[in-house]
């Protein structure tokens, strides 16, 4: 089990910390030149502020790292979960980090690291960065939670985060029961932004039927089987089983075999709407 300590923008932290009930956030990277690969899904991703604050101020659990996305698509998927109050504000932050001139029409590509169950610590609970986190580190550092430094860091995070949770509904303390805590990843329900980006990436950023690759017009939703035999049809607004518009489709190879393949039910601008059963 590992954790990633990421260097974090204070404005991003401040904005999101005022919205404590978020189910997901997008930790975006202004350059987006590389796809993040330091963690497996479910492992902790911690937020550390730049110097001089140099403190861990929250975190989340890694879900998916997407290849660079147009900033407009990231905004449409996550909105304020990007850590900005508007699309223009997000674009200006990207330009500030890129040291680029202001361009309202620019379609920047950014890296997207999608995190579930984000949490943010009050300033009184901030955790000093580990002593081996050098000032010259500009992106982040991996910690093995089975090693002394990583184990101590994660235990401190749990202690401070527990203080945050106790401000809500908490289970009464039962000191008579000895608890054996073990760190382990768990499956979590995806937020809507994570769902959209993950499905888009699984289908190689193109419509499963038409091959359309214009990201702004592609939509993702839940999938359902049409027949008991597991075959699927492209009805295209037709209920006629013998229509030539009908065709069988299958799941992409990266999906598990027990996941039903998508059933498009209507065409719009050469893309397909998806509905849940």
N, C-alpha and C positions, 0 to 999 in steps of 0.2 A: 504494500500500500504506500502510495506516494502523495505528496502535496506539492503544489506549485505556488510560490510566492511571487506575485506579479507587481511590478511597479505601476502605480495607479495615479491617475489624475485627480487632484483634490476636488475640482469642480464636479467631476463625474461622481465621486463619492458623496459629496455634499448634497447634490441633487437627488440621488437615489436613496440616501439615508432618510430623507424626509417622506419617503413612500415605503413604509415598512411591510406592506402586505403584498408585494410583488411576488409572483410565482417563478419568474425568470428574468434574466438580464442579458444583454448583449455586451460583452467586453470586447469592443472593437479596437482594431489596430489601424492607425491612419495610413501606414504603408501597405500592409497586406501582401508583402512580397513572399512570405512563407506561410504554410499551413501549420498551425500549432499541433504538436504531436507528443508533448511531454507527459500527458496523463491518459488514463483509460476512463471511460464513462463511469461516473459515480465517485471519482476521487476528488479530494478537496482542492479548491482553487482560492487562494487567499489574496487580499488586496493590501498592498503596502504603499504608503504615500511617498512621494519624492522627499528628498532632503529639503529643508531641515526637519520636517516632521518625522520622517524615517520610522513610521510605526505601522503595524498591521491593524487595519480598521474594519475588517469584515471579510466576507468570503462567500462562496457558493460551491456547487458541486458540478464538475465538468460533465457536459452532455455531448457536445458535438463541436468540432472546428470545421468551418466551411471554407473552401477556397474563396479567394477574393470576390466579394459581391459589390455591385453598384450601390452607392450610398442610398439612392432612392428606394431600392428594394429592401435594404436593411431597415430603413425608416418605416416603410410600409409594413414590414413584418413585426417590428418591435416597438415603434413609436417612442414614447417616453422611456421605455425600458432600455433605450440606448444611452440614457443618462443625460438627455438634453430636453428642453421644453418645447422645441420646435425643430423642423427640418433645417431651417436656415441657421439656427444656432449650432446644430450638429455639423453642418457644412463648414461654418466659420471655424470651429475647433479643428477640423481636419486641415483646413488651410493654414491655421496657426502652427500646427505641428509639422506640416510639410513645408512651411515657410513659402507658401504659394500666394500669389496675388488673389484678391477676392474675385470670384467668378460665379455668379448665381446660376449659371447654366452648366457648370462643370459636373461631370458624372464620375466622381472619384470611385476607384475600387478600394475597398477596405477589407481587412481580415475580420472575421466574426468568430468569437469564442463564446458559445452559448452555455450559460450556467443556470441550473435549477436551484430552487430554495435559497436565494441570496439572503444574507444577513449582514447587518451593519452595526458596529459597536459605537456606543456613545464615547465622547472624547475621554471621559474619565476611565474608560475600559480599554483604551488603545494599548496595544502590546508592542513593546520595543522590538525592532527587527533583530533577528538572530545576529550574533556578533560576527559570524562568517559571511554575512550579506554585505559585500563590499560596495562602496559608493559608486564604483565604476560600472556596476551591473545596471544596464539600461532597460532590460525587458523583464527578467525574472530568474528564479533559481528553483531547482527541484530539491525536495527533502524527502528522505526515506523515513517513514513513520515508525519503522522498526529499529532505527538507530537513535542513540541518546538525544541528539539535537532535535531531530524531527519529532521524536516521541514527546519531549518536553514542550516543544512548540505547540503541537496539536492538543496536548492536555491543557495548556494555558488557554488556547482558543476555546476548547469545550467549557472550561470553567467560566470564562467571560461571556461566552454565548449563552450559557445556562442562566446567567444573570439577566440577559435580555429576555429569554423565554419565560422566566418567572414573573415578568411584569404582566403576562397574560394569564391564561388558565394553566395551572400547574398541578401535577399529582402531589398529594401530601407526602411529606418525607416519611420514609419507613426505615429507620436506622437499624431495626432488628433483622432486616433481610440483607445479607451480604450479596452485593451485585458484582458479577464478573463482566466488565465491559470489554467488548472486542470491537475493533474498528473493521468495518466491512462495507463494501458498496451495496446499494440496494436499487431495485428498479423503481423508477418514478414516472408518473404521468407527465407527458410533455406539455409545456405551455403552447399556446397557439403559434407564437413566433418560431419556437424551436421546431414544432411539427412541420410548419411550412418549409423552413429551410432544409430540414433533414430529408423530407420527402423529395424536395426539389433536387437535392444532391444525389439521392439514391437513384432517381430517374435520369441522372446525368444532365440535369438542367434542360430537359426538353420534354415536350408532350409525348406521352407513351403511345399515342395513336398517330398523330400527324408529324411528329418530329420537330414541331415548332420550337425554336430556341429563344424567342423574345421573352426574357424573364419578366418584364413588367406585366405581361398578359397571362402568364401561367398561374394557375391556382391549384392548391392542394387541399384535399379533404379526405375523410375516411372512406374505406373501400368495402364492398360487399359482394358476395357471390350472387349470380343470377339463377343458377340451377342447382339442384341437389347434387348433380354429378361434378360440380365445381367448374363447369365451363362458363364463359362470359361472352356477352354480346355487346357490340356497339350499336345501340338502338337509334341514335341520332334522331330523336323525336319521332320514332316509328314503333308501333306496337306489333307490326307484322313480322312474325317469326321468319317468313321466307324472304324478307326484304334483302336486296343485295347490299344494303348498307350495313347489315349485320356481319360481324366477324368475331372470331375468337381471339382473345389476347391472353397473355400470361404475365406473371410477376417478373420483375427484373431479377437477374441472377443473384444480386446482393441481398435480396429479401429471403427470409426463411420459407421453406416449402409449406409450412402450415399457416402462412399469412395469405389470405385470399387476394387475388389480383384485382386491380382497379376496374371499375365499371363506369366508363364515361356515359353520361345520359344526355348531353346536349352540346351543340357546338356554338361558340361565340368568338368571333374574331380569330378563328383557326385554333382556338384552345378549347379545353374541355372543363366543364364544371364537374365536381365530384360530390356525391351525396353519401351520407351514412345511412345504413339500414335502420 
